[in-house]
């Protein structure tokens, strides 16, 4: 696990862009493609904008990129609450990506179980597997209660062992969502957590330095079997961490 603390969200976002470029170049050199799953929320929006601009844009061969989402609200794709719309406006509209490279989670389908199965199969077809796809990079955030993707405390989704994507109802509007389960998250080669804001400092300290209580702090579940986890914080979010020796500024 790698931990880095930056003075503000702008610096963090530039470092996250550098990290994403590095992983993308490594993936393309290794197996000819870069697969990335995005998150929602305000924190990664700066990262997405940076990736669509120089100097980062031209450092990735976008023709070899596949974009997915780790979770989505059950709203139309043009809703202001849509994770897809956020990424589309901040990044996807201006990048040289074909529509077949952008894999929107069909969370607006009436049958959410069918939507979860549809997305699972789309991932498996894209990755050429009947098993669990291994993303090159999954970018995640964390809420002030320790949730990540749409895995919230004390929900059955935390213990899901079979499905890769499942419908959930969460204690945050809008409640109906689709989310990656721990099974596919922990198959990733790289996980990048971006966490900002003083309101998350208690959860950051509990997740990284507290007892292992994944039902209370779902972000603790993210431990890829063959991958690595990188945490990037702004100073406010990391303010209560005790183990400063692992932290760079």
C-alpha positions in Angstrom: 0.0 0.0 0.0 1.3 3.4 -1.0 0.2 6.6 0.9 0.8 10.2 -0.3 -0.5 13.4 1.1 -0.6 16.7 -0.9 -1.2 20.2 0.3 -4.4 20.7 -1.7 -6.7 19.0 -4.2 -5.0 20.7 -7.2 -1.6 19.2 -6.4 -3.3 15.9 -5.7 -5.1 15.9 -9.0 -1.9 16.6 -11.0 -0.1 13.7 -9.2 -3.1 11.5 -9.9 -2.9 12.4 -13.6 0.8 11.5 -13.6 0.0 8.2 -11.9 -2.8 7.4 -14.4 -0.5 8.1 -17.4 2.2 5.8 -15.9 -0.2 2.9 -15.4 -1.8 3.4 -18.8 1.6 3.4 -20.6 2.7 0.3 -18.6 -0.5 -1.5 -19.4 -0.4 -0.7 -23.1 3.3 -1.8 -23.3 2.5 -5.0 -21.4 -0.7 -6.2 -23.0 -1.7 -3.7 -25.6 -4.7 -2.1 -23.8 -5.5 0.1 -20.8 -8.7 -0.7 -18.9 -9.9 1.8 -16.3 -13.0 2.1 -14.1 -14.1 5.5 -13.0 -15.9 6.7 -9.9 -18.3 9.6 -9.3 -18.2 12.6 -6.9 -16.5 15.9 -7.0 -12.9 14.8 -6.1 -12.0 13.0 -9.4 -13.5 15.7 -11.6 -10.3 17.7 -11.6 -8.4 14.5 -12.5 -10.7 13.9 -15.4 -10.3 17.4 -16.7 -6.5 17.2 -16.5 -6.4 13.9 -18.5 -8.2 15.6 -21.3 -5.7 18.4 -21.4 -2.0 18.7 -22.2 0.5 17.6 -21.1 -1.3 14.5 -20.0 -3.7 13.9 -23.0 -1.0 13.1 -25.6 0.8 10.7 -23.3 -1.9 8.1 -23.5 -2.9 6.2 -26.7 -6.6 6.7 -26.3 -7.4 4.3 -29.1 -6.3 1.5 -26.8 -8.3 2.5 -23.8 -11.5 1.0 -22.4 -13.5 3.1 -19.9 -16.0 1.6 -17.4 -17.5 2.7 -14.1 -17.3 1.2 -10.6 -20.8 2.4 -9.6 -23.6 4.4 -10.9 -26.8 6.1 -9.6 -30.0 4.7 -11.1 -30.8 7.9 -13.1 -30.9 8.7 -16.8 -27.4 9.3 -18.3 -28.2 13.0 -18.8 -29.1 13.5 -15.1 -26.9 15.9 -13.1 -26.6 13.0 -10.6 -25.1 10.6 -13.2 -21.5 9.5 -12.7 -21.4 9.0 -16.5 -22.4 12.5 -17.2 -19.8 13.9 -14.9 -17.0 12.1 -16.7 -18.5 12.8 -20.1 -18.5 16.5 -19.5 -15.1 16.7 -17.8 -13.2 14.3 -20.1 -14.9 12.0 -22.5 -16.4 14.5 -24.8 -13.0 16.0 -25.7 -10.9 12.8 -25.9 -10.5 10.7 -29.2 -12.6 7.8 -27.9 -15.0 5.7 -30.0 -18.4 5.1 -28.5 -17.5 1.4 -28.3 -14.7 2.2 -25.9 -17.0 3.9 -23.4 -18.9 1.4 -21.4 -21.7 3.2 -19.5 -23.3 1.3 -16.6 -27.0 0.8 -17.7 -28.3 1.8 -14.3 -31.4 3.5 -15.8 -32.8 0.1 -16.9 -36.0 -0.7 -15.0 -34.8 -4.2 -14.1 -31.7 -3.5 -12.0 -30.8 -7.2 -11.7 -30.8 -7.5 -15.4 -28.8 -4.3 -15.7 -26.1 -5.7 -13.4 -25.9 -9.0 -15.4 -25.8 -7.0 -18.7 -22.8 -4.9 -17.4 -21.0 -8.0 -16.1 -21.3 -9.7 -19.5 -20.2 -6.5 -21.3 -17.0 -6.5 -19.1 -16.4 -10.2 -19.7 -16.7 -9.8 -23.4 -14.4 -6.8 -23.5 -11.8 -8.6 -21.4 -12.2 -11.9 -23.2 -13.0 -13.9 -20.1 -15.9 -15.8 -18.5 -14.4 -15.1 -15.1 -13.5 -12.0 -13.2 -12.0 -9.2 -15.3 -8.8 -7.7 -14.0 -8.8 -3.9 -14.5 -5.5 -2.2 -15.0 -6.8 0.7 -12.8 -9.9 1.3 -10.7 -10.2 4.8 -9.4 -12.2 5.1 -6.2 -13.2 7.6 -3.6 -14.2 7.3 0.0 -17.1 8.9 1.9 -17.0 10.3 5.4 -18.6 7.1 6.7 -16.0 4.9 5.0 -18.0 3.8 1.9 -16.4 3.3 -1.5 -18.0 2.7 -4.9 -21.6 2.2 -3.6 -20.5 -0.2 -0.9 -22.0 1.3 2.3 -21.6 0.1 5.9 -23.7 -2.9 7.1 -25.1 -3.9 3.8 -25.2 -7.4 2.2 -23.2 -6.2 -0.7 -20.1 -6.2 1.5 -20.3 -10.0 1.7 -21.2 -10.8 -1.9 -19.1 -13.7 -3.2 -20.5 -14.5 -6.6 -21.7 -11.4 -8.5 -19.4 -8.8 -9.9 -22.0 -6.1 -10.2 -25.2 -5.8 -8.1 -28.1 -3.5 -7.4 -28.1 -1.8 -4.0 -30.1 0.8 -2.1 -27.9 3.1 -0.1 -28.5 5.6 2.7 -27.6 8.5 0.5 -29.6 10.1 -2.3 -30.3 8.8 -4.8 -30.6 5.4 -3.0 -31.0 3.0 -6.0 -27.6 2.2 -7.5 -25.5 -0.4 -9.2 -22.0 -1.1 -7.8 -19.0 -3.3 -8.3 -18.7 -5.8 -5.6 -15.5 -6.6 -3.6 -14.9 -9.6 -5.8 -14.1 -7.5 -8.9 -12.6 -4.6 -7.1 -10.0 -6.9 -5.5 -9.1 -8.4 -8.9 -7.7 -5.1 -10.1 -4.0 -4.6 -10.8 -4.1 -1.1 -9.4 -6.5 0.7 -7.1 -6.2 4.5 -6.8 -8.1 6.1 -3.9 -8.5 9.9 -4.1 -9.8 11.4 -0.9 -10.1 15.1 0.0 -11.8 17.1 2.7 -11.6 17.4 6.5 -15.0 15.7 6.9 -13.3 12.5 5.9 -10.3 12.7 8.3 -11.9 10.4 11.0 -12.7 7.7 8.4 -9.2 7.9 6.8 -7.7 7.3 10.2 -10.0 4.5 11.0 -9.6 2.7 7.7 -5.8 2.9 7.6 -4.9 2.8 11.2 -7.9 1.4 13.1 -9.0 -2.2 13.7 -10.2 -4.2 10.7 -14.0 -3.6 10.7 -15.1 -3.8 7.1 -18.8 -3.8 8.0 -18.2 -0.4 9.6 -15.7 0.9 7.1 -16.2 -0.8 3.7 -13.1 0.7 2.2 -11.1 -1.7 4.3 -12.3 -4.5 2.1 -10.2 -3.2 -0.8 -7.2 -5.5 -0.7 -6.4 -6.7 -4.3 -5.0 -10.2 -4.3 -2.4 -9.5 -6.9 -2.5 -5.7 -7.2 -1.5 -2.6 -5.3 -3.5 0.1 -3.6 -2.4 3.8 -3.7 -4.0 6.3 -1.5 -3.8 10.0 -2.3 -5.0 12.6 0.2 -5.1 16.3 0.6 -3.7 17.6 3.9 -7.2 18.1 5.4 -8.3 14.4 4.8 -5.0 13.1 6.2 -4.9 15.4 9.2 -5.6 12.7 11.8 -3.2 10.0 10.5 -0.7 9.1 13.2 1.8 7.2 11.0 3.4 10.1 9.2 6.5 8.2 8.2 4.5 6.6 5.3 3.3 10.0 4.2 5.0 12.3 1.6 4.1 16.0 1.1 
